[in-house]
């Protein structure tokens, strides 16, 4: 078996790979975490090893499954849910929805915590983002929704001749057995997805990309965002929320309207009017909204 840090750095293609590494990390954390502080429902854990203190990202105590045994147990129900998600229906309990968010949140935050403790912060940041994209892709593959990553090639003219702008789409979700969108064309029935760990410094780009894509392909294009959370550690004992909700509403009202923004760990404003019309838990996407989006 490879070392934990090597396992963390390796690309993941399947949901079971994420489940396996999460168990490894959950078994590792109790041996290295020294203490924690609680702030607004989040734990800020620290690890003191060889005189050096390291902090891990804020953990939502409601969503995170700390015990490896509890995680294994919940995986049984989670795997049954993924089977049911392959068939469209609306009979989902709040407990089932929360389990979807909780298991996926635990997987991603375990990976983030592992990198916080074992890797250089600068190199870890890209790996954590890549693992999140891979996790969301693996989940949609698991529930039978065709998907792939695309780079749309948009030509434009300059004094030096024609050049190409590469518009990278993290994920395309499709109602068809195979994704029809290509590097030169987006199918109007498919969904362009931006998958990021946080909306910080990225929310505006989603609105601009939607406008740009629609003008290039000459039809309406469905665009959604999937985020892990919008919370970060502030100093050593506090947190701050990074969603600029007012700017989000300005973009929605004066630029264009996205088809939805989904979080595994929604920020507090996501539960308030009028933001709760646009910002929803990820479980709402996969239990209900995805079918409406793919059939329209």
C-alpha positions in Angstrom: 0.0 0.0 0.0 1.3 3.5 -0.9 1.9 6.1 1.8 -1.0 8.3 2.8 0.4 11.4 1.1 1.1 9.5 -2.1 -2.5 8.1 -2.0 -3.8 11.6 -1.5 -1.9 12.9 -4.5 -3.0 10.2 -6.9 -5.9 10.9 -9.3 -9.1 9.2 -8.3 -11.6 7.8 -10.9 -14.1 5.8 -8.9 -16.2 6.5 -5.8 -14.8 3.4 -4.0 -11.3 4.9 -4.3 -12.5 8.0 -2.4 -14.3 5.8 0.2 -11.1 3.8 0.8 -8.8 6.8 1.3 -11.4 8.5 3.6 -11.3 5.5 5.9 -7.5 5.7 5.9 -7.6 9.4 6.9 -10.3 9.0 9.5 -8.1 6.3 11.2 -5.1 8.6 11.0 -6.6 11.8 12.3 -7.1 10.7 16.0 -3.4 9.9 16.2 -2.3 13.4 15.2 -5.0 15.9 16.2 -4.1 17.6 19.5 -7.0 19.9 20.3 -9.8 21.9 18.7 -11.8 25.1 19.1 -15.5 25.5 18.3 -16.8 28.5 16.3 -20.3 28.8 14.9 -20.8 25.1 14.4 -17.3 24.5 13.0 -14.3 22.8 14.7 -10.9 24.3 14.2 -8.5 21.4 14.8 -4.8 21.6 15.4 -1.9 19.1 15.4 1.3 19.5 17.4 4.1 17.3 16.1 7.8 17.8 16.9 7.1 21.3 18.2 5.3 22.5 15.1 1.6 23.3 15.2 -0.5 22.8 12.1 -4.2 23.7 11.6 -6.7 22.0 9.4 -9.5 23.7 7.5 -12.7 24.4 9.5 -14.9 21.3 9.8 -18.7 21.5 10.0 -19.5 19.3 13.0 -23.0 18.6 11.7 -21.9 17.2 8.4 -18.5 15.6 9.1 -18.4 11.9 10.2 -15.4 11.6 12.5 -15.4 7.9 13.2 -14.1 5.5 10.6 -16.5 2.9 11.9 -19.5 5.3 11.6 -18.4 6.2 8.1 -18.2 2.6 7.0 -21.7 2.0 8.5 -23.2 5.1 6.7 -21.6 4.0 3.5 -24.0 1.0 3.4 -27.0 3.3 3.3 -25.2 5.8 1.0 -24.5 3.0 -1.6 -28.2 2.0 -1.5 -29.1 5.7 -2.2 -26.7 5.9 -5.1 -28.5 2.9 -6.6 -31.9 4.6 -6.1 -30.6 7.8 -7.6 -30.3 6.0 -11.0 -34.1 6.0 -11.1 -36.0 9.3 -11.2 -38.4 9.8 -8.3 -39.1 12.4 -5.7 -39.6 10.2 -2.6 -36.6 11.3 -0.6 -36.4 11.9 3.2 -34.5 14.7 4.8 -32.3 12.0 6.4 -31.4 10.6 3.0 -30.6 14.0 1.6 -28.4 14.9 4.6 -26.6 11.6 4.3 -25.7 12.3 0.6 -24.2 15.7 1.7 -22.6 14.3 4.8 -20.8 11.4 3.2 -19.5 13.5 0.2 -18.5 16.3 2.6 -16.6 13.9 4.9 -14.7 12.5 1.9 -13.6 15.9 0.6 -12.8 17.4 4.0 -10.9 14.3 5.0 -8.8 14.7 1.9 -8.3 18.4 2.7 -7.4 17.7 6.3 -4.8 15.1 5.1 -3.2 17.6 2.8 -3.2 20.3 5.6 -1.2 18.0 7.8 1.1 16.2 5.3 1.8 18.6 2.4 3.0 22.1 1.6 0.0 24.5 1.5 0.8 25.8 -2.0 1.1 22.3 -3.6 -1.8 21.0 -1.6 -4.3 23.6 -2.9 -4.3 22.3 -6.5 -4.5 18.7 -5.4 -7.5 19.4 -3.1 -9.3 21.1 -6.0 -8.5 18.3 -8.4 -9.8 15.7 -5.9 -13.0 17.6 -5.6 -13.6 17.7 -9.3 -12.8 14.0 -9.5 -15.2 13.3 -6.6 -18.1 15.0 -8.2 -17.4 13.4 -11.6 -17.2 10.0 -9.9 -20.4 10.5 -8.1 -22.4 11.4 -11.3 -20.8 8.4 -13.0 -21.9 6.2 -10.1 -25.5 7.3 -10.4 -25.5 6.7 -14.2 -25.4 10.3 -15.6 -23.1 10.6 -18.6 -20.4 13.3 -18.1 -17.0 14.5 -19.3 -14.7 17.4 -19.0 -14.5 19.6 -22.1 -12.5 22.6 -23.3 -14.5 24.7 -25.7 -12.3 26.3 -28.4 -13.5 29.8 -29.2 -11.8 31.4 -32.2 -11.3 35.2 -32.4 -9.6 37.6 -34.8 -6.5 39.7 -34.0 -4.1 41.8 -36.0 -1.8 38.8 -36.0 -4.5 36.5 -37.4 -7.0 34.2 -35.8 -6.4 32.9 -32.3 -8.3 30.6 -30.0 -9.6 31.2 -26.5 -9.9 28.0 -24.5 -12.9 28.0 -22.2 -12.4 25.1 -19.8 -15.6 23.5 -18.5 -15.0 21.4 -15.4 -17.9 19.0 -16.3 -20.7 18.5 -18.8 -23.7 16.5 -17.6 -25.8 14.9 -20.3 -29.3 13.3 -20.6 -27.8 11.1 -23.4 -25.9 7.8 -23.0 -22.8 9.7 -24.3 -22.0 13.4 -23.9 -22.6 15.1 -27.3 -20.8 18.4 -26.5 -17.4 18.8 -28.1 -14.6 21.3 -28.2 -16.5 23.2 -30.9 -20.1 22.8 -29.9 -22.2 22.6 -26.8 -25.5 20.6 -26.8 -28.3 22.8 -25.6 -29.8 19.9 -23.6 -26.6 19.3 -21.6 -25.4 21.2 -18.5 -22.2 23.0 -18.1 -20.9 22.6 -14.6 -18.3 24.6 -12.7 -16.9 22.5 -9.9 -14.8 24.4 -7.3 -14.1 24.0 -3.6 -15.2 27.6 -3.0 -16.8 30.4 -4.9 -14.2 32.9 -3.6 -12.8 34.8 -6.6 -14.6 32.5 -9.0 -18.3 33.3 -8.8 -18.1 36.2 -11.3 -16.3 34.0 -13.9 -19.3 31.6 -14.0 -21.7 34.4 -15.0 -19.2 35.8 -17.6 -18.6 32.3 -19.0 -22.4 31.7 -19.4 -22.8 34.9 -21.4 -19.7 34.0 -23.5 -20.8 30.4 -24.1 -24.3 31.4 -25.2 -23.1 34.0 -27.6 -20.6 31.6 -29.1 -22.9 28.6 -29.5 -26.0 30.8 -30.4 -28.4 29.2 -28.0 -29.4 29.2 -24.4 -27.0 27.1 -22.3 -27.7 25.6 -18.9 -24.9 26.5 -16.4 -24.7 25.5 -12.7 -22.0 25.7 -10.0 -21.1 23.0 -7.5 -19.1 24.2 -4.5 -17.8 22.5 -1.4 -18.3 25.5 1.0 -17.6 29.2 1.5 -15.9 29.2 4.8 -12.2 29.6 5.8 -10.1 29.7 8.9 -9.4 33.2 10.2 -6.2 33.3 12.3 -6.0 30.3 14.6 -9.4 30.3 16.4 -12.0 31.9 14.2 -13.7 31.5 10.8 -15.1 33.8 8.1 -17.6 33.2 5.4 -16.4 34.1 1.9 -19.6 34.2 -0.2 -20.3 37.8 -1.3 -24.0 37.3 -1.5 -24.8 40.9 -2.5 -22.5 40.6 -5.5 -24.1 37.3 -6.4 -27.5 39.0 -6.6 -26.1 41.8 -8.7 -24.7 39.4 -11.2 -28.0 37.5 -11.2 -30.1 40.6 -11.8 -27.9 42.5 -14.2 -25.7 40.0 -16.0 -27.5 36.7 -16.4 -29.2 34.0 -14.3 -27.5 30.7 -13.6 -29.6 27.5 -13.4 -28.4 26.9 -9.9 -25.6 27.0 -7.3 -25.2 23.9 -5.1 -23.1 23.4 -1.9 -22.2 20.4 0.1 -21.9 22.8 3.0 -24.0 25.9 2.2 -23.1 29.2 3.9 -25.6 30.8 6.3 -27.0 33.2 3.7 -28.0 30.3 1.5 -30.8 29.6 3.9 -32.2 33.1 3.8 -34.5 34.9 1.3 -33.9 35.7 -1.5 -30.7 33.6 -1.7 -32.3 30.3 -1.0 -34.0 30.5 -4.4 -30.6 30.2 -6.0 -28.3 28.5 -3.5 -29.2 25.0 -2.4 -27.6 21.9 -0.9 -26.0 19.5 -3.4 -28.5 16.8 -2.4 -31.3 18.9 -3.9 -29.5 18.8 -7.2 -29.1 15.0 -7.4 -32.5 14.1 -5.9 -34.7 16.5 -7.8 -33.2 19.4 -9.8 -30.9 17.4 -12.1 -33.9 15.5 -13.7 -35.7 18.8 -14.4 -32.6 20.3 -15.9 -31.7 17.4 -18.1 -35.3 17.0 -19.4 -35.8 20.7 -20.3 
